[in-house]
Structure formats: structure tokens, C-alpha cells
Amino acid sequence: AAGATVAGLPICVLAGYTLARGRFFGSKLLYKSLIVTAALPPVAYVIVILRSAATLGLHDTNLVVLLWMMTQPLAILALRSYIRKLPQDMLDAARLEGLSDIGILRAIVLPHMKRGFITVAVLQFVVTWNALTVPMVLVTSPEKQTLTVLAAQLARTPWLPWPQVTSAALLSVLPVLVVFLLTHKLLLAEASSWAEGRDWVEDPASDSTA
């Protein structure tokens, strides 16, 4: 999950920036498709992923699970919302200075949404770490399955091995607990911004003046 989060966030940032500021044919349809996909439970589209993985020869491999984890629609939609909060005039001024889209991302977008970037990273890590249906269907070899899937399969055995089940449950919860303890202040600040209707976008100069 950590590898999928680190590798997938740049992809999600590029996709979110494209949806937020790009104007191309089918952009609205793509945006609505992401909303529908994010709203559906994984069991609704896991067969499509399974057939695609079988066609590409990736069935029963960790690579197909990693690819699915790297492109979470919810992370793309959240980053799109953050980027749309940025003033268009600021992006236009950067473009007049000769910056490319990648340059605008590095110089303008990312410095203004550091807290949002970390929040989405935590969200993507928790979602991918707790994923059960898709990894269970795509990967059938026991030695390749994720810890969450193994813990669920242990709990379904006729004779319940309590020590193994307890250890697996503890290990599956521990990384999420550690991530929450490290980022809970940031998450609470973001929740307060939502509740009070404040802007998500932060001013990079506030870090230097603080």
C-alpha cells in the first residue's frame, strides 16, 4: 500500500490537474465516469478488472493489484477539487512567464496544496491498505495475497486459529494506526476547514512567517 501510494500520487496529481484545468473532448464524461466509479463498491467492477488482467496476462500477479491501487478515482477527484481552488489568474500569470504545465505544477500548484497533498496521500494509503475484494479476486496464490486478505481468510476457517487471527488483525490495523497518529493534527485541521467553509489552499509564505 505504501508503494502504491508513493507511485500512484504523481499519476493522481497529473490526472487531477488535467481534469481541473484541462479543456479537451470528453473531459466532462471522464469526470462523471470517475464519480460513478468512486461511488460504486469494488464488487461492481471487479469482474471487468479480472477480465482485463487475464487478457494482459497479469492474473494472479501483484502487479495488477499495484496498478489498481495506484489509480484510485477518489484520490484523483480529491486532488482535482484542491487544484480548482487555486485562482486561475495566478496560473495564467505563470503561463505568461513561460512555465509549462509541469512547471506550473512544481512551482505553483504543489507548494499551495501541501496539506491537501498529504491528506490525499493518507486517504489513498488507508483505502489501498484496507482493500479486500479486488486483491482477493485478482490474486489467488496464498504467498502473493495481501495481509488484509489473509486475515479475512483465516477468520473464515471452520476451526478458528485465534492466535493467528489475532496477530493478523493486529498487524493489519497497526500501519493505519501509525499513519493516523503521525497525521492526526493535519487531518483535524482539514476537517475544521471543511466545517468552517475555509479555503483548502494554503499560502506557502505562511510557513516562512510562522
N, C-alpha and C positions, 0 to 999 in steps of 0.2 A: 504493500500500500504506500509506503514511503517513497519507493522508487517510482511508482505510478504517479504520485503527486508531484514529485520533482520534475519528472519527464513530461507530464501532461500539462502543467501550468503554463509553460510558454505557448503550447498549442492553444490552450483555452484563452490566453490573453490575445493572441493573434485573431482567433475566431471572434472573441468578444469585441475587439476593436473594429474588425471588419463589419460586424453586424451593427455596431453603434454608429460608425461614421462612414461606412462604405455605401455607395449607391450603385447597385448592379441589378440586372434582371433576375428576379426570383428571390430577392433578399427578404421580402415580406413573407413569402411562402416558406423559406428556410427558417425564419424566426418563429413562425407559427408551428412548424414541424418540431422544432426544439421544445417549445412549450408543451406540445402534446406528448412528446417522448418523455420529458421530465415528469409529467403528471401521471403517466402510466406506470404501473408496477412492472418490475423486470420480467415477471412471468408472462406478460402480454406480448413481449417481443423476443424472448429468449430463443424461440424456435428459428426466427429469422437469423439471429446471430449464429446459431448452431449450423444452419444450412450454409451460411457464408463461410464459416470456419471449415466445414467439411469440403467445400468447393476449393478453398485455398490450401487445403492440406494442413490446416492448423488445429484440427480437432485433437483434444487430449494433449494440448501443449500449454505451458504457462504464458507463452507469447500472446495468445488470443485473449486471455484474461487481462494481461497487461495493457493491450491495445484498447480493450473495452474500458478499463479503469482510467486510461489517460484522456478519454474524450467524454467526460460527464456533462450532459446537457445543462444540469443545474449550475455547474461552475461557469459554463460559458454565459448563461443568462445572467448570473450574478455579476460577472465582470463587465458584461455589456451595460448593465444598469449603472455601475460605478463610472464607466467611461462616459456615458451620456450626461453625467452630472458636470463634466468639465465644460467650461464656456467655449463655444465654437470660435469666438473671436481670438482666443488665445491660441487655438490650434491653427487658425488661418494665418495669424501673425508668424507662427513658427514655420509654416509652409512658405510664406513670403521670404523668410530668411534663408530659404534654400534647403530646409530639412526634408528628408524623405519620410515616408510613413514609419519606417523602423527608427529613424532618428527622432521623430515626434514621440514614439513610444518610449524611447530611452530617456529623452530629455524633459518631456512634459508629462506624459501620462503616468508612468510608473512612480516618479517622485511625488506626485499629487495623490496617489492612492495606495500608499504603503500599508496603511491599516486595513484597507479593503482587500488588498492582495493577500495579506496574512490570514484574514478572516476566511476568504475563499479557500486558501490552502488547507486550513483546519477543517473546513466543511468537506472538501474533497477527500481528505485523509480519512475522516470518520466514515463517510459513505462507502469508500472503497474497502476499508478495513472490515466493516460490518456486512459487506456483500455476501449473500448466501446462495441465492437462486442461480445466478449466472455462472459463478465458478463451479457449483455443484453439477450443472448440466454440461458445461464445456470440458471439464476435466474429470475423467473417471479413474485414473490411476491413483491409488492411495498416496504414493510417495510424492505426487505433484499437487495434491489438494492443499488449500489454504487452511490455516488454523481454525477459522470460523466454521468451515465445512466439516473438519474432523471432529470438532466439539459437538456439532449438531448430530453427526452420525453416531458418536459414542452415546449420546442421550437416547437414541432410538434402538439400542441393542436390547434384546429380551432380558438378559441379565445385566443390570446396570453396574458397571465398574465405577463406583463412587470416587475412589481416589483419582483415577484418570479423568473422569468427568470434571471433578472439582479443579484439578490442575489445569485442564484445558480451558475451563471457563475463566479462571483467574488470569491465565496468560492472554486470553482474548480480550479481556477488559483492561488489562494493565496499560498497554500503549495508549489507548484512548484517554485513560485517566491521567497519564503523564502529560499528554498533549494539552488536555484541558487545564491542568494545574499550571502549565507554563504560559498559557494564553488566556486565562480566565478574565484578567483585568481588561485586556483588549476586547474580548467578546462582550463583556458587560458595558464597555464604553460604546461599542457599536449598537448594542441593544438600546442604550439610552438615547443615542442619536436617532434611532428609528422612532422611539416613543415620543420624543420631543419634536420630531419633524425637522431636525437639523440636517445640514448638508453632509453627505458622506465624504466628500472630497476634502482633503486636508491641505493646508498651506505648508510647503516644505520649509519656509522661513520660520515657522513656529517652533521647529525642532532646535534651530540655532539660537533663537531668542529665549527659549525656555531655560 
